Amino acid sequence: MRLAAAFLMVAGLALAGTSRAAEVVFPPGSRIGLVPPVDMHVSQRFAGFETHGPGAVITAVEMPPQAFDELSAGLTADNLKKQGLSVRSRETFKVAAGEALLLEGDQAGTPAVRKWLLVVKESTMTAFVIGQELAHGEGDTSRGMREALKTVAIREPRALDEQVSALPFRLGDMGGFRAVRVMSGNSILLTDGPDDVIREVEQPMMVVAHAVGGPPRDQRDALARAALRSNNTLRDVVLERAQGFRQRGSDWHEIVAKATDVASGRPVIVTQVLRFAPDHYIRVLGMARIESRDEILSRFRAVADAIEPK
């Protein structure tokens, strides 16, 4: 159920697709594709599709195979109502990839938004696809979105280099870190060490993520603080500094903090850097054992400073 609640927050834009194109299209680096409505194109900002103007988006998230059962059980009308989504219909069917569950509903708020949640079970992954569009009533628009989502397909895993090149930002100075995996087409995990699975903060790690939108300038400090404190892998967070600044023509915000890693109970040093643009921002989060503080903070900052949006 926690997975269901978390991933309902993945998409927040509006959409407006109608009829379909001719063949399955895969966003660069993504294993999840579909036949998009004719007025939608592959997004350059996230793993999915969008219209040229405000109106419609389809986002796709790759999850572990076992996530299908938890999501399916958690996507009930009562649970979704707590998220502000009133369910209109729920159906199960088969697609080429495997078993699928599709829900359609109305998201509370202004403007009104129609939303579709599609979960697809495949042997190596679970695909979670979210369609949204500004509510225009019944008819061809809703049918077109449902038809597009029912064409979902899953292809073989992409090479890591291909996934990295498809990210909506470029990595420059890696500071001795290496890429481990790309997540959701808009974020990447980096580490320094031999292991890809990091336990008890035995290796320093960084996550670089791209987010659509962003708050007004006077709310950015609050966003940065809230984003760091919402990290459920940390507790006892104590800020050492939090400051905004201008660099290379952009607004930035940096936090350095001490905290405790929940899983291991070890003290850690944490840094978060946000780089803002008019329609998006990039978040860089780094964490390492406290004893490596002096050496690791400069490396974290070097990686953050060298990242450029595409």
N, C-alpha and C positions, 0 to 999 in steps of 0.2 A: 504493500500500500504506500510505503514511503517513496518507492520508485515512481508510482503513478502520480503522486502529488508533486514530486520534484520535476518530472519531465513535462507536466502540464504547463510549466513556466517557460518552456523552451522558446515558444514563438509568441509574439505580441503584435505583429503587423497585420494589416488588412489586405484582403484579396478580392479578385473579381473575374475568375476564369470561366470560360464557357466551353466551346467545342474542343475536340482533341486533335493533336497532331498525328502524324502517321506511324511513328515508331518510338520504342522505348529510348529515353535519353538519360544518361548518367552524368550527374555533376562531376567535374574533375576530382579524382581521388576518392570518390564515394562508391560504395558497393551497392547503394540503393538507387534505383532509377524507376521511371514510369513514363507513360505517354502523357505529356503535359497538355492542358488546355491550349488552344491555338494562340491565345493572346498572352501566354506566359513564356518566359525564357529562363535559361539557367542563370541563377544569381551569381554575381561576382563578390557578394558580401557574406554568403553562408552556403552550406551544403543544401541546395534546394532550388526552388523556382519562384519567380515573382513577375508581376506585371511591370511595365515601364513606369507607370505612375502609381500613386496610392490606390490600393484596391484589393490585391490578392497575393498571398504567399503560400508556398508549400515547403515545409522544412522536413528534413530526414535525420534521424539520430540512430546510430548503430549501437546496439546494446548486447550484453552477453546472452547466450541461448536461454539460460534459465530465467531471464527477465520476463519472458512471455507469460508464464503462469502467474507471476506476481502482478504484472500489469493487468492481465485479463481479470483476475480476481478483484483488483483494486478499482477498476474503472466501472464502478456501479453508479446508478443514478443518484443515490444518496451521497456518495463520496464526491461526485462531480458537482452536485448542487452546492456543496460546501465551498467549491472553487469558483462558484458563480456561473456554472454551466448547466443549463436546463436541457436534458437529453430528449431529443425528438424520436430517434430511432436507434436500434442496436441490431446488428446482424452478423452472423458468422458465415464464411464461405471459403472456398479454396482458390488460391492463385498458383501460378507456376512455382513460386518459391515454397509454398506450403499452406498451412492453416492461417486464416486471417480473421480478425475481429474489427468491425468498423462501427463507430458511433458518430452520430450527427446531433448537433445541438446549438443552442443560442447562448452566447457569452454575454453576461450582464455588463453594462457599461455604456458609455457614450463615446463614439457612435456604436450602434448595435453591430455585433459581429456574429456571423455564422461560422461554426467550427466543426471540423471533422477530425476524429482520432482513429488512426489505423495502426493496428499491431499485427505484425506478420511473424510467424514462427518458421525458422529455417534451421537446419542442423547445426550450423556454425555461428549463428547470430540471431538476434531479434531485431527486426526493423520497426521503429516507431516513427510514423509519418503524421504530421499535423498540417491540415489544410485550414486556412482562414480566409474569409472574405467579408467585406462590408455587406451587411444584410440587405438584399434587394427583393426579398419576398420569395415566392415559390417559382417553379418553372425550370427553364433551360439552364439557368446558372447553377442551381443546386444539382441538377442531374449531371451537368458537365463535370462538376467537381467529383461527384461520386464515381462516375465512369472513369475519370483519370486515375483516381486512387485505386480502383480495382485492377489497373494494369501494372501495379507495382511488381518489380523484378529485382532479384538480388544476383550480383555477379561474383566472380572469384575475388579473393582479397587482392587489393592493390599493393604494389611495392611501396615501402616506406618513403623512398625518394619521391615517388609520384604524389603521394599524399602530402608531403611537405611542400612540394612545389605548387600544390593547389590551394594552400592556405591563403587567406586574404591579407597576409603580411609577409615580409621577407626577413629572415634571420640573417644578421651580419656577423659580428664578432660573437663566437660561441663560448668564449671564456673558458675553454677546456671541457665544456659540457657536450653531450651527444644526444641526439633525438632517440626517444624510446618508442613513442606511439603518438599518432594523431587521433584526436577525439572530436566527433561530431562535425568534422570538416572545418572547424573554426578555432581549434586549440591544440596545443602540443605539449607533451611532457618531456622534459629534459633531465638528465642526471649526469653525475660524474662518478663512474665506477663500473664494475663488471656486471652488476645485476640489473635486470629490467624490472623486477618486482622489489620495491624498496620497503623494508621492514625496520621498525624501531629507529628510523632516521639514520640508518647505517651509512647512507650516501646522501649528499646534498641533492636537492631536487628543485626544479623550476617548472611552472606551468605558465604558458603564454596563451592568452585567449582574446579573441576579437568579439566585441559586442556591438550590436546595432543600436543606434540612438544615443542617449546620454542626457544627463540633467543640465539645467542652466548653470552658468559659471558659479553663481553664489551657493549652489547646492552640491558642488563637486567634493568639497571636503567631507560633508556628511555622507555622501555616497561611498567615498573611499574608506572611511572609518567603519561604516556599516558592513561593507563587503568583507573587510578583514575579520570583523567580530562574528560574522555569520559562518565562518569556516568551522564546521563541526569536528575537524580533526585537531583543533587547538582549544586549550582552556587557559585560564589565568593570563590573559593577554594584557601586557603592560606596554603602552606606547612610549618609546624613547623620543621620537620626533614625528611630526606630521606636517608637511608643508607643500604648498603649491609653488610653481615657478614656471618661467617661460624658457624654452630651449628650442632652437632651430625653427622658430616660427610657430610653435605649438604650445598649448597649455599642458603642463604635467603636474602630477601630484605624487609625492613619495612618503611612505611610512616605513619606519624601522621600529620593530617591537621585539620584546622578549615574551615567550609563552612556554607552555608545557604541551608536548605531544601527547594526545589522549591515549593512543594505543600503547605507547612504551613508557609514559610517565617521565620521559627525559626532557630537560630544559632545552629549548631551541631558540635560535635567532631567526626572525622572519622579516622579510622585506617585501613591500608591495609598491609597484610603480604603475601609475595610470598615465597614458598618453591620449589626450582628447583631440577629436576632430569634430567638425560641425554635425556629422551624421553617424559617428561611431566613436568607440574608444578601444584601446588595447590595454589589457591588464596583464602585468607580469608579477607573479607571486613566487618568491624563493624561500626555502626553508632548509636549515642545516643545524647540526648540533652546536650548542652554544660555544664549545671550546674552539670551534673553527671561525669564530666571529670575525676577527681582524682580517683574515685572508679572504673569506668567502664574500663579505659584503661588497668589496670592490669588484669581484668577478660577477656577482649578480647585477650590479649597476652597469658594468660594461656590456653585458648581454642586453639589458633593457634599453640602453642608449643607442644600440646599433640596430634595433628593430624598426623597420619602415613599413607603413601601410602601402598596399598596392593601389 
